[in-house]
Amino acid sequence: MLTLVAAGHSDADIATKLSLSPKTVGHHVESILDKLGAENRTQAAVRARPSELPG
């Protein structure tokens, strides 16, 4: 689900793709934001990316 959020999909789009209700997706997205300490979807996407350290 985080991959879809990071790709910019709306809750409604994600719900359709995963055969869930938009409300259920919204709850999952909120849980993801909480767990990542993110205030919004963009922050969650950035925090979920693997770090790009040299070497």
All heavy atoms as atom14 arrays in JSON, in Angstrom:
{
  "sequence": "MLTLVAAGHSDADIATKLSLSPKTVGHHVESILDKLGAENRTQAAVRARPSELPG",
  "atom14_mask": [
    [1, 1, 1, 1, 1, 1, 1, 1, 0, 0, 0, 0, 0, 0],
    [1, 1, 1, 1, 1, 1, 1, 1, 0, 0, 0, 0, 0, 0],
    [1, 1, 1, 1, 1, 1, 1, 0, 0, 0, 0, 0, 0, 0],
    [1, 1, 1, 1, 1, 1, 1, 1, 0, 0, 0, 0, 0, 0],
    [1, 1, 1, 1, 1, 1, 1, 0, 0, 0, 0, 0, 0, 0],
    [1, 1, 1, 1, 1, 0, 0, 0, 0, 0, 0, 0, 0, 0],
    [1, 1, 1, 1, 1, 0, 0, 0, 0, 0, 0, 0, 0, 0],
    [1, 1, 1, 1, 0, 0, 0, 0, 0, 0, 0, 0, 0, 0],
    [1, 1, 1, 1, 1, 1, 1, 1, 1, 1, 0, 0, 0, 0],
    [1, 1, 1, 1, 1, 1, 0, 0, 0, 0, 0, 0, 0, 0],
    [1, 1, 1, 1, 1, 1, 1, 1, 0, 0, 0, 0, 0, 0],
    [1, 1, 1, 1, 1, 0, 0, 0, 0, 0, 0, 0, 0, 0],
    [1, 1, 1, 1, 1, 1, 1, 1, 0, 0, 0, 0, 0, 0],
    [1, 1, 1, 1, 1, 1, 1, 1, 0, 0, 0, 0, 0, 0],
    [1, 1, 1, 1, 1, 0, 0, 0, 0, 0, 0, 0, 0, 0],
    [1, 1, 1, 1, 1, 1, 1, 0, 0, 0, 0, 0, 0, 0],
    [1, 1, 1, 1, 1, 1, 1, 1, 1, 0, 0, 0, 0, 0],
    [1, 1, 1, 1, 1, 1, 1, 1, 0, 0, 0, 0, 0, 0],
    [1, 1, 1, 1, 1, 1, 0, 0, 0, 0, 0, 0, 0, 0],
    [1, 1, 1, 1, 1, 1, 1, 1, 0, 0, 0, 0, 0, 0],
    [1, 1, 1, 1, 1, 1, 0, 0, 0, 0, 0, 0, 0, 0],
    [1, 1, 1, 1, 1, 1, 1, 0, 0, 0, 0, 0, 0, 0],
    [1, 1, 1, 1, 1, 1, 1, 1, 1, 0, 0, 0, 0, 0],
    [1, 1, 1, 1, 1, 1, 1, 0, 0, 0, 0, 0, 0, 0],
    [1, 1, 1, 1, 1, 1, 1, 0, 0, 0, 0, 0, 0, 0],
    [1, 1, 1, 1, 0, 0, 0, 0, 0, 0, 0, 0, 0, 0],
    [1, 1, 1, 1, 1, 1, 1, 1, 1, 1, 0, 0, 0, 0],
    [1, 1, 1, 1, 1, 1, 1, 1, 1, 1, 0, 0, 0, 0],
    [1, 1, 1, 1, 1, 1, 1, 0, 0, 0, 0, 0, 0, 0],
    [1, 1, 1, 1, 1, 1, 1, 1, 1, 0, 0, 0, 0, 0],
    [1, 1, 1, 1, 1, 1, 0, 0, 0, 0, 0, 0, 0, 0],
    [1, 1, 1, 1, 1, 1, 1, 1, 0, 0, 0, 0, 0, 0],
    [1, 1, 1, 1, 1, 1, 1, 1, 0, 0, 0, 0, 0, 0],
    [1, 1, 1, 1, 1, 1, 1, 1, 0, 0, 0, 0, 0, 0],
    [1, 1, 1, 1, 1, 1, 1, 1, 1, 0, 0, 0, 0, 0],
    [1, 1, 1, 1, 1, 1, 1, 1, 0, 0, 0, 0, 0, 0],
    [1, 1, 1, 1, 0, 0, 0, 0, 0, 0, 0, 0, 0, 0],
    [1, 1, 1, 1, 1, 0, 0, 0, 0, 0, 0, 0, 0, 0],
    [1, 1, 1, 1, 1, 1, 1, 1, 1, 0, 0, 0, 0, 0],
    [1, 1, 1, 1, 1, 1, 1, 1, 0, 0, 0, 0, 0, 0],
    [1, 1, 1, 1, 1, 1, 1, 1, 1, 1, 1, 0, 0, 0],
    [1, 1, 1, 1, 1, 1, 1, 0, 0, 0, 0, 0, 0, 0],
    [1, 1, 1, 1, 1, 1, 1, 1, 1, 0, 0, 0, 0, 0],
    [1, 1, 1, 1, 1, 0, 0, 0, 0, 0, 0, 0, 0, 0],
    [1, 1, 1, 1, 1, 0, 0, 0, 0, 0, 0, 0, 0, 0],
    [1, 1, 1, 1, 1, 1, 1, 0, 0, 0, 0, 0, 0, 0],
    [1, 1, 1, 1, 1, 1, 1, 1, 1, 1, 1, 0, 0, 0],
    [1, 1, 1, 1, 1, 0, 0, 0, 0, 0, 0, 0, 0, 0],
    [1, 1, 1, 1, 1, 1, 1, 1, 1, 1, 1, 0, 0, 0],
    [1, 1, 1, 1, 1, 1, 1, 0, 0, 0, 0, 0, 0, 0],
    [1, 1, 1, 1, 1, 1, 0, 0, 0, 0, 0, 0, 0, 0],
    [1, 1, 1, 1, 1, 1, 1, 1, 1, 0, 0, 0, 0, 0],
    [1, 1, 1, 1, 1, 1, 1, 1, 0, 0, 0, 0, 0, 0],
    [1, 1, 1, 1, 1, 1, 1, 0, 0, 0, 0, 0, 0, 0],
    [1, 1, 1, 1, 0, 0, 0, 0, 0, 0, 0, 0, 0, 0]
  ],
  "atom14_positions": [
    [[0.82, -1.18, 0.0], [0.0, 0.0, 0.0], [0.87, 1.25, 0.0], [0.54, 2.22, -0.69], [-0.93, -0.01, 1.21], [-1.93, 1.1, 1.18], [-3.28, 0.97, 2.35], [-4.04, -0.55, 1.86], [0.0, 0.0, 0.0], [0.0, 0.0, 0.0], [0.0, 0.0, 0.0], [0.0, 0.0, 0.0], [0.0, 0.0, 0.0], [0.0, 0.0, 0.0]],
    [[1.95, 1.22, 0.75], [2.84, 2.38, 0.79], [3.42, 2.68, -0.59], [3.58, 3.84, -0.96], [3.96, 2.17, 1.81], [4.95, 3.3, 1.97], [4.25, 4.63, 2.28], [5.96, 2.97, 3.05], [0.0, 0.0, 0.0], [0.0, 0.0, 0.0], [0.0, 0.0, 0.0], [0.0, 0.0, 0.0], [0.0, 0.0, 0.0], [0.0, 0.0, 0.0]],
    [[3.68, 1.65, -1.36], [4.2, 1.85, -2.72], [3.19, 2.64, -3.55], [3.57, 3.53, -4.3], [4.49, 0.49, -3.39], [5.43, -0.21, -2.58], [5.03, 0.66, -4.78], [0.0, 0.0, 0.0], [0.0, 0.0, 0.0], [0.0, 0.0, 0.0], [0.0, 0.0, 0.0], [0.0, 0.0, 0.0], [0.0, 0.0, 0.0], [0.0, 0.0, 0.0]],
    [[1.92, 2.32, -3.41], [0.88, 3.02, -4.16], [0.73, 4.46, -3.67], [0.54, 5.38, -4.48], [-0.45, 2.27, -4.06], [-0.46, 0.89, -4.71], [-1.75, 0.15, -4.38], [-0.29, 1.0, -6.22], [0.0, 0.0, 0.0], [0.0, 0.0, 0.0], [0.0, 0.0, 0.0], [0.0, 0.0, 0.0], [0.0, 0.0, 0.0], [0.0, 0.0, 0.0]],
    [[0.83, 4.66, -2.36], [0.78, 6.02, -1.8], [1.95, 6.83, -2.35], [1.77, 7.95, -2.81], [0.81, 5.98, -0.25], [1.03, 7.38, 0.32], [-0.46, 5.37, 0.31], [0.0, 0.0, 0.0], [0.0, 0.0, 0.0], [0.0, 0.0, 0.0], [0.0, 0.0, 0.0], [0.0, 0.0, 0.0], [0.0, 0.0, 0.0], [0.0, 0.0, 0.0]],
    [[3.13, 6.24, -2.32], [4.33, 6.93, -2.79], [4.25, 7.25, -4.28], [4.83, 8.24, -4.75], [5.57, 6.09, -2.5], [0.0, 0.0, 0.0], [0.0, 0.0, 0.0], [0.0, 0.0, 0.0], [0.0, 0.0, 0.0], [0.0, 0.0, 0.0], [0.0, 0.0, 0.0], [0.0, 0.0, 0.0], [0.0, 0.0, 0.0], [0.0, 0.0, 0.0]],
    [[3.51, 6.44, -5.03], [3.35, 6.68, -6.46], [2.3, 7.75, -6.75], [2.07, 8.11, -7.91], [2.98, 5.37, -7.17], [0.0, 0.0, 0.0], [0.0, 0.0, 0.0], [0.0, 0.0, 0.0], [0.0, 0.0, 0.0], [0.0, 0.0, 0.0], [0.0, 0.0, 0.0], [0.0, 0.0, 0.0], [0.0, 0.0, 0.0], [0.0, 0.0, 0.0]],
    [[1.67, 8.27, -5.7], [0.73, 9.37, -5.87], [-0.72, 8.98, -6.06], [-1.54, 9.82, -6.41], [0.0, 0.0, 0.0], [0.0, 0.0, 0.0], [0.0, 0.0, 0.0], [0.0, 0.0, 0.0], [0.0, 0.0, 0.0], [0.0, 0.0, 0.0], [0.0, 0.0, 0.0], [0.0, 0.0, 0.0], [0.0, 0.0, 0.0], [0.0, 0.0, 0.0]],
    [[-1.04, 7.72, -5.81], [-2.42, 7.26, -5.98], [-3.31, 7.75, -4.83], [-2.87, 7.8, -3.68], [-2.5, 5.74, -6.05], [-1.85, 5.17, -7.27], [-2.44, 5.19, -8.51], [-0.64, 4.59, -7.44], [-1.63, 4.64, -9.39], [-0.52, 4.26, -8.76], [0.0, 0.0, 0.0], [0.0, 0.0, 0.0], [0.0, 0.0, 0.0], [0.0, 0.0, 0.0]],
    [[-4.54, 8.07, -5.14], [-5.5, 8.48, -4.12], [-6.02, 7.25, -3.38], [-5.84, 6.11, -3.83], [-6.68, 9.2, -4.78], [-7.43, 8.27, -5.56], [0.0, 0.0, 0.0], [0.0, 0.0, 0.0], [0.0, 0.0, 0.0], [0.0, 0.0, 0.0], [0.0, 0.0, 0.0], [0.0, 0.0, 0.0], [0.0, 0.0, 0.0], [0.0, 0.0, 0.0]],
    [[-6.68, 7.5, -2.25], [-7.29, 6.39, -1.52], [-8.27, 5.63, -2.4], [-8.32, 4.4, -2.37], [-8.01, 6.9, -0.26], [-7.05, 7.35, 0.83], [-5.82, 7.23, 0.65], [-7.54, 7.81, 1.88], [0.0, 0.0, 0.0], [0.0, 0.0, 0.0], [0.0, 0.0, 0.0], [0.0, 0.0, 0.0], [0.0, 0.0, 0.0], [0.0, 0.0, 0.0]],
    [[-9.04, 6.36, -3.19], [-10.02, 5.72, -4.07], [-9.34, 4.83, -5.11], [-9.8, 3.71, -5.38], [-10.89, 6.77, -4.76], [0.0, 0.0, 0.0], [0.0, 0.0, 0.0], [0.0, 0.0, 0.0], [0.0, 0.0, 0.0], [0.0, 0.0, 0.0], [0.0, 0.0, 0.0], [0.0, 0.0, 0.0], [0.0, 0.0, 0.0], [0.0, 0.0, 0.0]],
    [[-8.24, 5.3, -5.69], [-7.49, 4.49, -6.66], [-6.94, 3.24, -6.01], [-7.01, 2.14, -6.57], [-6.33, 5.29, -7.26], [-6.76, 6.41, -8.19], [-7.9, 6.37, -8.67], [-5.93, 7.31, -8.42], [0.0, 0.0, 0.0], [0.0, 0.0, 0.0], [0.0, 0.0, 0.0], [0.0, 0.0, 0.0], [0.0, 0.0, 0.0], [0.0, 0.0, 0.0]],
    [[-6.36, 3.42, -4.83], [-5.78, 2.28, -4.12], [-6.88, 1.28, -3.76], [-6.7, 0.06, -3.92], [-5.03, 2.75, -2.85], [-3.83, 3.61, -3.25], [-4.6, 1.56, -2.0], [-3.18, 4.34, -2.09], [0.0, 0.0, 0.0], [0.0, 0.0, 0.0], [0.0, 0.0, 0.0], [0.0, 0.0, 0.0], [0.0, 0.0, 0.0], [0.0, 0.0, 0.0]],
    [[-8.01, 1.78, -3.32], [-9.13, 0.91, -2.96], [-9.55, 0.06, -4.15], [-9.78, -1.15, -4.01], [-10.3, 1.75, -2.46], [0.0, 0.0, 0.0], [0.0, 0.0, 0.0], [0.0, 0.0, 0.0], [0.0, 0.0, 0.0], [0.0, 0.0, 0.0], [0.0, 0.0, 0.0], [0.0, 0.0, 0.0], [0.0, 0.0, 0.0], [0.0, 0.0, 0.0]],
    [[-9.63, 0.67, -5.31], [-10.02, -0.06, -6.52], [-8.99, -1.13, -6.86], [-9.34, -2.28, -7.13], [-10.2, 0.91, -7.7], [-11.23, 1.84, -7.37], [-10.55, 0.17, -8.97], [0.0, 0.0, 0.0], [0.0, 0.0, 0.0], [0.0, 0.0, 0.0], [0.0, 0.0, 0.0], [0.0, 0.0, 0.0], [0.0, 0.0, 0.0], [0.0, 0.0, 0.0]],
    [[-7.72, -0.75, -6.81], [-6.65, -1.69, -7.17], [-6.59, -2.88, -6.21], [-6.25, -3.99, -6.61], [-5.3, -0.98, -7.19], [-5.12, -0.01, -8.32], [-3.78, 0.69, -8.24], [-3.61, 1.74, -9.29], [-3.62, 1.26, -10.66], [0.0, 0.0, 0.0], [0.0, 0.0, 0.0], [0.0, 0.0, 0.0], [0.0, 0.0, 0.0], [0.0, 0.0, 0.0]],
    [[-6.87, -2.64, -4.92], [-6.73, -3.7, -3.92], [-8.06, -4.32, -3.49], [-8.11, -5.12, -2.57], [-6.01, -3.14, -2.68], [-4.6, -2.59, -2.93], [-4.01, -2.08, -1.63], [-3.7, -3.66, -3.55], [0.0, 0.0, 0.0], [0.0, 0.0, 0.0], [0.0, 0.0, 0.0], [0.0, 0.0, 0.0], [0.0, 0.0, 0.0], [0.0, 0.0, 0.0]],
    [[-9.13, -3.92, -4.14], [-10.48, -4.41, -3.82], [-10.84, -4.2, -2.35], [-11.32, -5.1, -1.66], [-10.61, -5.9, -4.19], [-10.39, -6.1, -5.56], [0.0, 0.0, 0.0], [0.0, 0.0, 0.0], [0.0, 0.0, 0.0], [0.0, 0.0, 0.0], [0.0, 0.0, 0.0], [0.0, 0.0, 0.0], [0.0, 0.0, 0.0], [0.0, 0.0, 0.0]],
    [[-10.59, -2.97, -1.9], [-10.93, -2.57, -0.54], [-11.83, -1.33, -0.62], [-11.93, -0.69, -1.66], [-9.67, -2.21, 0.25], [-8.64, -3.31, 0.44], [-7.35, -2.73, 1.01], [-9.19, -4.38, 1.36], [0.0, 0.0, 0.0], [0.0, 0.0, 0.0], [0.0, 0.0, 0.0], [0.0, 0.0, 0.0], [0.0, 0.0, 0.0], [0.0, 0.0, 0.0]],
    [[-12.45, -0.99, 0.5], [-13.22, 0.25, 0.51], [-12.27, 1.43, 0.72], [-11.22, 1.28, 1.35], [-14.27, 0.23, 1.63], [-13.66, 0.46, 2.88], [0.0, 0.0, 0.0], [0.0, 0.0, 0.0], [0.0, 0.0, 0.0], [0.0, 0.0, 0.0], [0.0, 0.0, 0.0], [0.0, 0.0, 0.0], [0.0, 0.0, 0.0], [0.0, 0.0, 0.0]],
    [[-12.62, 2.59, 0.18], [-11.78, 3.77, 0.38], [-11.58, 4.09, 1.87], [-10.52, 4.54, 2.27], [-12.54, 4.89, -0.33], [-13.33, 4.19, -1.38], [-13.72, 2.86, -0.76], [0.0, 0.0, 0.0], [0.0, 0.0, 0.0], [0.0, 0.0, 0.0], [0.0, 0.0, 0.0], [0.0, 0.0, 0.0], [0.0, 0.0, 0.0], [0.0, 0.0, 0.0]],
    [[-12.6, 3.83, 2.68], [-12.5, 4.09, 4.11], [-11.43, 3.19, 4.75], [-10.64, 3.63, 5.57], [-13.85, 3.87, 4.79], [-13.88, 4.26, 6.24], [-15.28, 4.18, 6.79], [-15.3, 4.61, 8.25], [-16.65, 4.63, 8.8], [0.0, 0.0, 0.0], [0.0, 0.0, 0.0], [0.0, 0.0, 0.0], [0.0, 0.0, 0.0], [0.0, 0.0, 0.0]],
    [[-11.4, 1.93, 4.34], [-10.4, 0.99, 4.85], [-9.0, 1.45, 4.44], [-8.07, 1.46, 5.25], [-10.67, -0.44, 4.33], [-11.94, -0.86, 4.82], [-9.59, -1.41, 4.77], [0.0, 0.0, 0.0], [0.0, 0.0, 0.0], [0.0, 0.0, 0.0], [0.0, 0.0, 0.0], [0.0, 0.0, 0.0], [0.0, 0.0, 0.0], [0.0, 0.0, 0.0]],
    [[-8.86, 1.86, 3.21], [-7.57, 2.36, 2.73], [-7.16, 3.58, 3.53], [-6.0, 3.71, 3.95], [-7.61, 2.69, 1.22], [-6.34, 3.39, 0.78], [-7.82, 1.42, 0.41], [0.0, 0.0, 0.0], [0.0, 0.0, 0.0], [0.0, 0.0, 0.0], [0.0, 0.0, 0.0], [0.0, 0.0, 0.0], [0.0, 0.0, 0.0], [0.0, 0.0, 0.0]],
    [[-8.08, 4.47, 3.79], [-7.79, 5.66, 4.58], [-7.26, 5.32, 5.96], [-6.31, 5.94, 6.44], [0.0, 0.0, 0.0], [0.0, 0.0, 0.0], [0.0, 0.0, 0.0], [0.0, 0.0, 0.0], [0.0, 0.0, 0.0], [0.0, 0.0, 0.0], [0.0, 0.0, 0.0], [0.0, 0.0, 0.0], [0.0, 0.0, 0.0], [0.0, 0.0, 0.0]],
    [[-7.85, 4.3, 6.59], [-7.38, 3.86, 7.9], [-5.96, 3.31, 7.81], [-5.12, 3.59, 8.67], [-8.31, 2.8, 8.5], [-9.62, 3.35, 8.95], [-9.75, 4.22, 10.0], [-10.88, 3.14, 8.49], [-11.03, 4.53, 10.16], [-11.72, 3.89, 9.25], [0.0, 0.0, 0.0], [0.0, 0.0, 0.0], [0.0, 0.0, 0.0], [0.0, 0.0, 0.0]],
    [[-5.7, 2.53, 6.78], [-4.36, 1.97, 6.6], [-3.33, 3.08, 6.34], [-2.22, 3.03, 6.88], [-4.34, 0.95, 5.46], [-4.95, -0.36, 5.8], [-4.4, -1.23, 6.71], [-6.08, -0.95, 5.35], [-5.16, -2.31, 6.81], [-6.19, -2.15, 6.0], [0.0, 0.0, 0.0], [0.0, 0.0, 0.0], [0.0, 0.0, 0.0], [0.0, 0.0, 0.0]],
    [[-3.7, 4.04, 5.52], [-2.79, 5.15, 5.22], [-2.48, 5.93, 6.5], [-1.33, 6.26, 6.76], [-3.35, 6.06, 4.1], [-2.52, 7.33, 3.96], [-3.4, 5.32, 2.78], [0.0, 0.0, 0.0], [0.0, 0.0, 0.0], [0.0, 0.0, 0.0], [0.0, 0.0, 0.0], [0.0, 0.0, 0.0], [0.0, 0.0, 0.0], [0.0, 0.0, 0.0]],
    [[-3.49, 6.2, 7.3], [-3.27, 6.91, 8.57], [-2.33, 6.12, 9.47], [-1.45, 6.69, 10.12], [-4.6, 7.16, 9.28], [-5.4, 8.29, 8.67], [-4.68, 9.62, 8.7], [-4.05, 9.95, 9.73], [-4.71, 10.33, 7.68], [0.0, 0.0, 0.0], [0.0, 0.0, 0.0], [0.0, 0.0, 0.0], [0.0, 0.0, 0.0], [0.0, 0.0, 0.0]],
    [[-2.49, 4.8, 9.5], [-1.62, 3.95, 10.3], [-0.17, 4.04, 9.8], [0.77, 4.11, 10.59], [-2.11, 2.51, 10.25], [-1.25, 1.66, 10.97], [0.0, 0.0, 0.0], [0.0, 0.0, 0.0], [0.0, 0.0, 0.0], [0.0, 0.0, 0.0], [0.0, 0.0, 0.0], [0.0, 0.0, 0.0], [0.0, 0.0, 0.0], [0.0, 0.0, 0.0]],
    [[-0.01, 4.03, 8.49], [1.32, 4.15, 7.9], [1.95, 5.48, 8.28], [3.12, 5.53, 8.68], [1.25, 3.99, 6.36], [0.93, 2.54, 5.99], [2.55, 4.45, 5.7], [0.55, 2.35, 4.53], [0.0, 0.0, 0.0], [0.0, 0.0, 0.0], [0.0, 0.0, 0.0], [0.0, 0.0, 0.0], [0.0, 0.0, 0.0], [0.0, 0.0, 0.0]],
    [[1.19, 6.56, 8.18], [1.7, 7.88, 8.54], [2.15, 7.9, 10.0], [3.22, 8.41, 10.33], [0.64, 8.96, 8.29], [0.19, 9.2, 6.86], [-0.87, 10.29, 6.81], [1.34, 9.54, 5.95], [0.0, 0.0, 0.0], [0.0, 0.0, 0.0], [0.0, 0.0, 0.0], [0.0, 0.0, 0.0], [0.0, 0.0, 0.0], [0.0, 0.0, 0.0]],
    [[1.32, 7.33, 10.88], [1.65, 7.29, 12.31], [2.94, 6.51, 12.55], [3.82, 6.96, 13.28], [0.52, 6.66, 13.11], [-0.69, 7.56, 13.25], [-0.57, 8.79, 13.0], [-1.77, 7.04, 13.6], [0.0, 0.0, 0.0], [0.0, 0.0, 0.0], [0.0, 0.0, 0.0], [0.0, 0.0, 0.0], [0.0, 0.0, 0.0], [0.0, 0.0, 0.0]],
    [[3.04, 5.35, 11.94], [4.21, 4.49, 12.17], [5.5, 5.12, 11.65], [6.57, 4.91, 12.21], [4.0, 3.12, 11.53], [2.99, 2.29, 12.3], [2.76, 0.95, 11.66], [1.7, 0.19, 12.46], [1.4, -1.11, 11.9], [0.0, 0.0, 0.0], [0.0, 0.0, 0.0], [0.0, 0.0, 0.0], [0.0, 0.0, 0.0], [0.0, 0.0, 0.0]],
    [[5.39, 5.9, 10.58], [6.57, 6.55, 10.01], [6.83, 7.93, 10.62], [7.83, 8.56, 10.31], [6.42, 6.68, 8.49], [6.43, 5.37, 7.7], [6.14, 5.65, 6.23], [7.77, 4.67, 7.87], [0.0, 0.0, 0.0], [0.0, 0.0, 0.0], [0.0, 0.0, 0.0], [0.0, 0.0, 0.0], [0.0, 0.0, 0.0], [0.0, 0.0, 0.0]],
    [[5.91, 8.38, 11.47], [6.05, 9.71, 12.05], [5.92, 10.81, 11.01], [6.55, 11.85, 11.12], [0.0, 0.0, 0.0], [0.0, 0.0, 0.0], [0.0, 0.0, 0.0], [0.0, 0.0, 0.0], [0.0, 0.0, 0.0], [0.0, 0.0, 0.0], [0.0, 0.0, 0.0], [0.0, 0.0, 0.0], [0.0, 0.0, 0.0], [0.0, 0.0, 0.0]],
    [[5.1, 10.55, 10.01], [4.93, 11.49, 8.9], [3.65, 12.28, 9.08], [2.64, 11.77, 9.58], [4.88, 10.73, 7.58], [0.0, 0.0, 0.0], [0.0, 0.0, 0.0], [0.0, 0.0, 0.0], [0.0, 0.0, 0.0], [0.0, 0.0, 0.0], [0.0, 0.0, 0.0], [0.0, 0.0, 0.0], [0.0, 0.0, 0.0], [0.0, 0.0, 0.0]],
    [[3.68, 13.54, 8.67], [2.5, 14.39, 8.75], [1.6, 14.27, 7.52], [0.43, 14.63, 7.57], [2.92, 15.85, 8.92], [3.6, 16.11, 10.25], [4.01, 17.57, 10.41], [3.44, 18.43, 9.7], [4.88, 17.83, 11.23], [0.0, 0.0, 0.0], [0.0, 0.0, 0.0], [0.0, 0.0, 0.0], [0.0, 0.0, 0.0], [0.0, 0.0, 0.0]],
    [[2.18, 13.78, 6.41], [1.39, 13.68, 5.18], [1.97, 12.56, 4.3], [2.99, 11.97, 4.62], [1.36, 15.01, 4.43], [2.74, 15.54, 4.13], [3.59, 14.82, 3.59], [2.99, 16.79, 4.49], [0.0, 0.0, 0.0], [0.0, 0.0, 0.0], [0.0, 0.0, 0.0], [0.0, 0.0, 0.0], [0.0, 0.0, 0.0], [0.0, 0.0, 0.0]],
    [[1.29, 12.32, 3.19], [1.66, 11.23, 2.3], [3.05, 11.44, 1.67], [3.79, 10.49, 1.48], [0.61, 11.1, 1.2], [-0.76, 10.72, 1.73], [-1.85, 11.01, 0.72], [-2.03, 9.93, -0.21], [-2.97, 9.01, -0.11], [-3.83, 9.05, 0.88], [-3.07, 8.06, -1.0], [0.0, 0.0, 0.0], [0.0, 0.0, 0.0], [0.0, 0.0, 0.0]],
    [[3.38, 12.67, 1.38], [4.68, 12.96, 0.78], [5.8, 12.62, 1.75], [6.79, 11.98, 1.35], [4.76, 14.44, 0.35], [3.7, 14.71, -0.56], [6.09, 14.76, -0.3], [0.0, 0.0, 0.0], [0.0, 0.0, 0.0], [0.0, 0.0, 0.0], [0.0, 0.0, 0.0], [0.0, 0.0, 0.0], [0.0, 0.0, 0.0], [0.0, 0.0, 0.0]],
    [[5.66, 13.03, 2.98], [6.67, 12.7, 3.99], [6.79, 11.19, 4.16], [7.9, 10.67, 4.31], [6.34, 13.33, 5.34], [6.6, 14.8, 5.41], [6.31, 15.36, 6.79], [5.89, 14.66, 7.7], [6.53, 16.65, 6.94], [0.0, 0.0, 0.0], [0.0, 0.0, 0.0], [0.0, 0.0, 0.0], [0.0, 0.0, 0.0], [0.0, 0.0, 0.0]],
    [[5.69, 10.48, 4.15], [5.72, 9.03, 4.28], [6.49, 8.4, 3.12], [7.3, 7.5, 3.32], [4.3, 8.46, 4.34], [0.0, 0.0, 0.0], [0.0, 0.0, 0.0], [0.0, 0.0, 0.0], [0.0, 0.0, 0.0], [0.0, 0.0, 0.0], [0.0, 0.0, 0.0], [0.0, 0.0, 0.0], [0.0, 0.0, 0.0], [0.0, 0.0, 0.0]],
    [[6.25, 8.9, 1.92], [6.95, 8.37, 0.75], [8.44, 8.58, 0.85], [9.24, 7.69, 0.56], [6.39, 9.01, -0.52], [0.0, 0.0, 0.0], [0.0, 0.0, 0.0], [0.0, 0.0, 0.0], [0.0, 0.0, 0.0], [0.0, 0.0, 0.0], [0.0, 0.0, 0.0], [0.0, 0.0, 0.0], [0.0, 0.0, 0.0], [0.0, 0.0, 0.0]],
    [[8.84, 9.77, 1.3], [10.26, 10.09, 1.43], [10.9, 9.23, 2.51], [11.99, 8.68, 2.32], [10.46, 11.6, 1.73], [11.9, 11.88, 2.11], [10.04, 12.42, 0.53], [0.0, 0.0, 0.0], [0.0, 0.0, 0.0], [0.0, 0.0, 0.0], [0.0, 0.0, 0.0], [0.0, 0.0, 0.0], [0.0, 0.0, 0.0], [0.0, 0.0, 0.0]],
    [[10.24, 9.09, 3.64], [10.79, 8.31, 4.75], [10.86, 6.83, 4.46], [11.67, 6.11, 5.05], [9.99, 8.56, 6.01], [10.18, 9.97, 6.51], [9.41, 10.27, 7.74], [9.59, 11.69, 8.05], [9.0, 12.31, 9.04], [8.2, 11.65, 9.84], [9.21, 13.59, 9.24], [0.0, 0.0, 0.0], [0.0, 0.0, 0.0], [0.0, 0.0, 0.0]],
    [[10.04, 6.35, 3.56], [10.02, 4.92, 3.25], [11.08, 4.54, 2.23], [11.39, 3.36, 2.07], [8.64, 4.53, 2.72], [0.0, 0.0, 0.0], [0.0, 0.0, 0.0], [0.0, 0.0, 0.0], [0.0, 0.0, 0.0], [0.0, 0.0, 0.0], [0.0, 0.0, 0.0], [0.0, 0.0, 0.0], [0.0, 0.0, 0.0], [0.0, 0.0, 0.0]],
    [[11.64, 5.54, 1.54], [12.68, 5.25, 0.54], [13.94, 4.74, 1.21], [14.32, 5.25, 2.26], [13.03, 6.51, -0.25], [12.04, 6.85, -1.29], [12.43, 8.03, -2.14], [13.85, 8.35, -2.13], [14.33, 9.54, -2.41], [13.55, 10.54, -2.68], [15.63, 9.75, -2.4], [0.0, 0.0, 0.0], [0.0, 0.0, 0.0], [0.0, 0.0, 0.0]],
    [[14.58, 3.76, 0.59], [15.88, 3.32, 1.13], [16.86, 4.5, 1.05], [16.81, 5.27, 0.1], [16.32, 2.19, 0.2], [15.17, 1.91, -0.7], [14.19, 3.03, -0.59], [0.0, 0.0, 0.0], [0.0, 0.0, 0.0], [0.0, 0.0, 0.0], [0.0, 0.0, 0.0], [0.0, 0.0, 0.0], [0.0, 0.0, 0.0], [0.0, 0.0, 0.0]],
    [[17.7, 4.62, 2.04], [18.65, 5.73, 2.0], [19.62, 5.55, 0.83], [19.96, 4.44, 0.46], [19.4, 5.86, 3.31], [20.13, 4.7, 3.58], [0.0, 0.0, 0.0], [0.0, 0.0, 0.0], [0.0, 0.0, 0.0], [0.0, 0.0, 0.0], [0.0, 0.0, 0.0], [0.0, 0.0, 0.0], [0.0, 0.0, 0.0], [0.0, 0.0, 0.0]],
    [[19.99, 6.65, 0.28], [20.87, 6.64, -0.89], [22.26, 7.1, -0.47], [22.73, 8.16, -0.86], [20.29, 7.54, -1.98], [18.92, 7.07, -2.45], [18.3, 8.0, -3.47], [19.01, 8.84, -4.05], [17.1, 7.88, -3.69], [0.0, 0.0, 0.0], [0.0, 0.0, 0.0], [0.0, 0.0, 0.0], [0.0, 0.0, 0.0], [0.0, 0.0, 0.0]],
    [[22.9, 6.28, 0.32], [24.24, 6.6, 0.8], [25.28, 6.13, -0.21], [25.11, 5.11, -0.86], [24.5, 5.92, 2.14], [23.57, 6.32, 3.29], [23.88, 5.49, 4.52], [23.72, 7.8, 3.6], [0.0, 0.0, 0.0], [0.0, 0.0, 0.0], [0.0, 0.0, 0.0], [0.0, 0.0, 0.0], [0.0, 0.0, 0.0], [0.0, 0.0, 0.0]],
    [[26.35, 6.89, -0.37], [27.39, 6.46, -1.3], [28.08, 5.19, -0.81], [28.16, 4.93, 0.37], [28.39, 7.62, -1.29], [27.98, 8.54, -0.2], [26.63, 8.14, 0.27], [0.0, 0.0, 0.0], [0.0, 0.0, 0.0], [0.0, 0.0, 0.0], [0.0, 0.0, 0.0], [0.0, 0.0, 0.0], [0.0, 0.0, 0.0], [0.0, 0.0, 0.0]],
    [[28.5, 4.42, -1.77], [29.34, 3.35, -1.42], [29.0, 1.99, -1.45], [29.42, 1.03, -1.19], [0.0, 0.0, 0.0], [0.0, 0.0, 0.0], [0.0, 0.0, 0.0], [0.0, 0.0, 0.0], [0.0, 0.0, 0.0], [0.0, 0.0, 0.0], [0.0, 0.0, 0.0], [0.0, 0.0, 0.0], [0.0, 0.0, 0.0], [0.0, 0.0, 0.0]]
  ]
}
